[in-house]
Amino acid sequence: MRLNYSNATEDFPGNIDNRLRTKEEEYSNDHSTPFPLEVADVLKELIDETIHDFEKHYFMTTETQRKLLFQLVKLFRCSRILEIGTFTGAATIAMAAAMSSSSPSLSSEENGENGKLITLEMDPKAAGLAQKHAKKLKYLDDRIDFVVGPAMESLVRITKEQPNKQYDFVFIDANKDGYASYFDFIMDHNLLSDNGVIIADNG
């Protein structure tokens, strides 16, 4: 499955006053299912703190992207998620909140486990903020594992620790020059389940 999404509209020469990008985002938000109230509240607090504390706060996924990820995780009943590139965790929280405790790609024995999202982040400050806000939703406590360090090194390590583990949803939103390497590693090591989905942010 391949989805194309671009943040480049705002740089289009004919896009006076960022009209196209702004209207696109407004329209998408107006026609998207809102987050559950408790999730929306935590995300708002996280976003406000990210904008205040991080110069490159624009690294965050957009509202529309987070809602899309939330709906895709629910739609595919994902219970094992790998995220490469946490930043401050807005997408992390959105996906984890949508996770199912059972997955159609797992055996009945495996489905007895709780859903788990493993997220990889280079910046300990960003990962710390993500973890701080994720803890505000008590039911996420045992759903998210934060792994801090270079993404490829972390990916290699967690694969060695659990060589037979597969994921039914992978979200890549990290250094763009590493995307091909991440994809190749995932496919070469059979990390994607038979019905799994990979989403890559190209912004």
Contacts in CASP RR format, 6 or more apart in sequence:
PFRMAT RR
TARGET T0000
AUTHOR 0000-0000-0000
METHOD contacts of the structure
MODEL  1
MRLNYSNATEDFPGNIDNRLRTKEEEYSNDHSTPFPLEVADVLKELIDET
IHDFEKHYFMTTETQRKLLFQLVKLFRCSRILEIGTFTGAATIAMAAAMS
SSSPSLSSEENGENGKLITLEMDPKAAGLAQKHAKKLKYLDDRIDFVVGP
AMESLVRITKEQPNKQYDFVFIDANKDGYASYFDFIMDHNLLSDNGVIIA
DNG
1 197 0 8 1.000
1 198 0 8 1.000
3 68 0 8 1.000
3 199 0 8 1.000
4 202 0 8 1.000
5 65 0 8 1.000
5 201 0 8 1.000
5 202 0 8 1.000
5 203 0 8 1.000
6 202 0 8 1.000
6 203 0 8 1.000
7 21 0 8 1.000
7 62 0 8 1.000
7 203 0 8 1.000
8 203 0 8 1.000
9 15 0 8 1.000
9 20 0 8 1.000
9 21 0 8 1.000
9 24 0 8 1.000
10 18 0 8 1.000
10 20 0 8 1.000
10 21 0 8 1.000
12 20 0 8 1.000
15 21 0 8 1.000
25 62 0 8 1.000
25 63 0 8 1.000
25 64 0 8 1.000
28 64 0 8 1.000
28 67 0 8 1.000
29 63 0 8 1.000
29 64 0 8 1.000
29 67 0 8 1.000
32 64 0 8 1.000
32 67 0 8 1.000
32 68 0 8 1.000
32 71 0 8 1.000
33 67 0 8 1.000
33 71 0 8 1.000
34 40 0 8 1.000
34 67 0 8 1.000
35 43 0 8 1.000
35 66 0 8 1.000
35 67 0 8 1.000
35 70 0 8 1.000
35 94 0 8 1.000
35 97 0 8 1.000
36 97 0 8 1.000
38 137 0 8 1.000
39 93 0 8 1.000
39 94 0 8 1.000
39 97 0 8 1.000
39 137 0 8 1.000
42 93 0 8 1.000
42 133 0 8 1.000
42 134 0 8 1.000
42 136 0 8 1.000
42 137 0 8 1.000
43 66 0 8 1.000
43 90 0 8 1.000
43 93 0 8 1.000
43 94 0 8 1.000
45 133 0 8 1.000
45 136 0 8 1.000
46 88 0 8 1.000
46 89 0 8 1.000
46 90 0 8 1.000
46 93 0 8 1.000
46 129 0 8 1.000
46 130 0 8 1.000
46 133 0 8 1.000
47 60 0 8 1.000
47 90 0 8 1.000
49 88 0 8 1.000
49 129 0 8 1.000
49 133 0 8 1.000
50 57 0 8 1.000
50 60 0 8 1.000
50 87 0 8 1.000
50 88 0 8 1.000
50 90 0 8 1.000
50 129 0 8 1.000
51 57 0 8 1.000
53 129 0 8 1.000
54 88 0 8 1.000
54 126 0 8 1.000
59 87 0 8 1.000
60 87 0 8 1.000
60 88 0 8 1.000
60 90 0 8 1.000
60 91 0 8 1.000
61 69 0 8 1.000
61 90 0 8 1.000
61 91 0 8 1.000
61 94 0 8 1.000
61 173 0 8 1.000
61 201 0 8 1.000
65 91 0 8 1.000
65 201 0 8 1.000
66 90 0 8 1.000
66 91 0 8 1.000
66 94 0 8 1.000
67 94 0 8 1.000
69 91 0 8 1.000
69 94 0 8 1.000
69 95 0 8 1.000
69 98 0 8 1.000
69 171 0 8 1.000
69 199 0 8 1.000
70 94 0 8 1.000
70 95 0 8 1.000
70 97 0 8 1.000
70 98 0 8 1.000
71 98 0 8 1.000
72 78 0 8 1.000
72 169 0 8 1.000
72 197 0 8 1.000
72 199 0 8 1.000
73 81 0 8 1.000
73 95 0 8 1.000
73 98 0 8 1.000
73 99 0 8 1.000
73 100 0 8 1.000
73 169 0 8 1.000
74 98 0 8 1.000
74 100 0 8 1.000
76 168 0 8 1.000
76 169 0 8 1.000
76 195 0 8 1.000
76 196 0 8 1.000
76 197 0 8 1.000
77 100 0 8 1.000
77 102 0 8 1.000
77 103 0 8 1.000
77 104 0 8 1.000
78 95 0 8 1.000
78 98 0 8 1.000
78 99 0 8 1.000
78 100 0 8 1.000
78 103 0 8 1.000
78 168 0 8 1.000
78 169 0 8 1.000
78 197 0 8 1.000
79 99 0 8 1.000
79 100 0 8 1.000
79 101 0 8 1.000
79 102 0 8 1.000
79 103 0 8 1.000
79 106 0 8 1.000
79 111 0 8 1.000
79 113 0 8 1.000
79 114 0 8 1.000
79 115 0 8 1.000
79 116 0 8 1.000
79 168 0 8 1.000
80 103 0 8 1.000
80 106 0 8 1.000
80 115 0 8 1.000
80 116 0 8 1.000
80 165 0 8 1.000
80 166 0 8 1.000
80 167 0 8 1.000
80 168 0 8 1.000
80 169 0 8 1.000
80 193 0 8 1.000
81 95 0 8 1.000
81 96 0 8 1.000
81 99 0 8 1.000
81 116 0 8 1.000
81 117 0 8 1.000
81 118 0 8 1.000
81 167 0 8 1.000
81 168 0 8 1.000
81 169 0 8 1.000
81 170 0 8 1.000
81 171 0 8 1.000
82 117 0 8 1.000
82 118 0 8 1.000
82 119 0 8 1.000
82 120 0 8 1.000
82 167 0 8 1.000
82 169 0 8 1.000
82 170 0 8 1.000
82 171 0 8 1.000
82 186 0 8 1.000
82 191 0 8 1.000
83 91 0 8 1.000
83 92 0 8 1.000
83 95 0 8 1.000
83 117 0 8 1.000
83 118 0 8 1.000
83 119 0 8 1.000
83 120 0 8 1.000
83 170 0 8 1.000
83 171 0 8 1.000
83 173 0 8 1.000
84 119 0 8 1.000
84 120 0 8 1.000
84 151 0 8 1.000
84 155 0 8 1.000
84 170 0 8 1.000
84 171 0 8 1.000
84 172 0 8 1.000
84 173 0 8 1.000
84 174 0 8 1.000
84 182 0 8 1.000
85 119 0 8 1.000
85 120 0 8 1.000
85 121 0 8 1.000
85 122 0 8 1.000
85 151 0 8 1.000
85 172 0 8 1.000
85 173 0 8 1.000
85 174 0 8 1.000
86 92 0 8 1.000
86 119 0 8 1.000
86 120 0 8 1.000
86 121 0 8 1.000
86 126 0 8 1.000
86 127 0 8 1.000
86 130 0 8 1.000
86 146 0 8 1.000
87 121 0 8 1.000
87 123 0 8 1.000
87 126 0 8 1.000
87 130 0 8 1.000
87 173 0 8 1.000
88 126 0 8 1.000
88 129 0 8 1.000
88 130 0 8 1.000
88 133 0 8 1.000
89 119 0 8 1.000
89 126 0 8 1.000
89 129 0 8 1.000
89 130 0 8 1.000
89 133 0 8 1.000
89 134 0 8 1.000
91 171 0 8 1.000
91 173 0 8 1.000
92 117 0 8 1.000
92 119 0 8 1.000
92 130 0 8 1.000
92 134 0 8 1.000
92 144 0 8 1.000
93 130 0 8 1.000
93 133 0 8 1.000
93 134 0 8 1.000
93 137 0 8 1.000
93 140 0 8 1.000
95 117 0 8 1.000
95 169 0 8 1.000
95 171 0 8 1.000
96 117 0 8 1.000
96 134 0 8 1.000
96 140 0 8 1.000
96 143 0 8 1.000
96 144 0 8 1.000
97 137 0 8 1.000
97 140 0 8 1.000
99 115 0 8 1.000
99 117 0 8 1.000
99 143 0 8 1.000
100 115 0 8 1.000
101 111 0 8 1.000
101 112 0 8 1.000
101 114 0 8 1.000
101 115 0 8 1.000
102 111 0 8 1.000
102 112 0 8 1.000
103 110 0 8 1.000
103 111 0 8 1.000
103 115 0 8 1.000
103 168 0 8 1.000
103 193 0 8 1.000
104 195 0 8 1.000
105 166 0 8 1.000
105 168 0 8 1.000
105 193 0 8 1.000
105 194 0 8 1.000
105 195 0 8 1.000
105 196 0 8 1.000
106 168 0 8 1.000
106 193 0 8 1.000
114 142 0 8 1.000
114 143 0 8 1.000
115 143 0 8 1.000
116 143 0 8 1.000
116 144 0 8 1.000
116 145 0 8 1.000
117 143 0 8 1.000
117 144 0 8 1.000
117 145 0 8 1.000
118 144 0 8 1.000
118 145 0 8 1.000
118 147 0 8 1.000
118 158 0 8 1.000
119 130 0 8 1.000
119 144 0 8 1.000
119 145 0 8 1.000
119 146 0 8 1.000
119 147 0 8 1.000
120 147 0 8 1.000
120 149 0 8 1.000
120 151 0 8 1.000
120 154 0 8 1.000
120 155 0 8 1.000
120 174 0 8 1.000
121 127 0 8 1.000
121 130 0 8 1.000
121 146 0 8 1.000
121 147 0 8 1.000
121 148 0 8 1.000
121 149 0 8 1.000
122 148 0 8 1.000
122 149 0 8 1.000
122 150 0 8 1.000
122 151 0 8 1.000
122 174 0 8 1.000
123 148 0 8 1.000
124 148 0 8 1.000
124 149 0 8 1.000
127 146 0 8 1.000
127 148 0 8 1.000
128 146 0 8 1.000
130 146 0 8 1.000
131 144 0 8 1.000
131 146 0 8 1.000
134 140 0 8 1.000
134 144 0 8 1.000
135 141 0 8 1.000
147 154 0 8 1.000
147 158 0 8 1.000
148 154 0 8 1.000
151 174 0 8 1.000
151 175 0 8 1.000
151 178 0 8 1.000
151 182 0 8 1.000
152 178 0 8 1.000
152 181 0 8 1.000
152 182 0 8 1.000
152 185 0 8 1.000
155 182 0 8 1.000
155 185 0 8 1.000
156 185 0 8 1.000
158 165 0 8 1.000
159 165 0 8 1.000
159 185 0 8 1.000
159 189 0 8 1.000
159 191 0 8 1.000
165 191 0 8 1.000
166 190 0 8 1.000
166 191 0 8 1.000
166 192 0 8 1.000
166 193 0 8 1.000
167 191 0 8 1.000
167 192 0 8 1.000
167 193 0 8 1.000
167 196 0 8 1.000
168 192 0 8 1.000
168 193 0 8 1.000
168 195 0 8 1.000
168 196 0 8 1.000
168 197 0 8 1.000
169 196 0 8 1.000
169 197 0 8 1.000
169 199 0 8 1.000
170 186 0 8 1.000
170 191 0 8 1.000
170 192 0 8 1.000
170 196 0 8 1.000
170 197 0 8 1.000
170 198 0 8 1.000
170 199 0 8 1.000
171 198 0 8 1.000
171 199 0 8 1.000
171 200 0 8 1.000
171 201 0 8 1.000
172 179 0 8 1.000
172 182 0 8 1.000
172 183 0 8 1.000
172 198 0 8 1.000
172 199 0 8 1.000
172 200 0 8 1.000
172 201 0 8 1.000
173 200 0 8 1.000
173 201 0 8 1.000
174 182 0 8 1.000
176 202 0 8 1.000
176 203 0 8 1.000
179 200 0 8 1.000
183 198 0 8 1.000
183 200 0 8 1.000
185 191 0 8 1.000
186 192 0 8 1.000
186 198 0 8 1.000
192 198 0 8 1.000
END
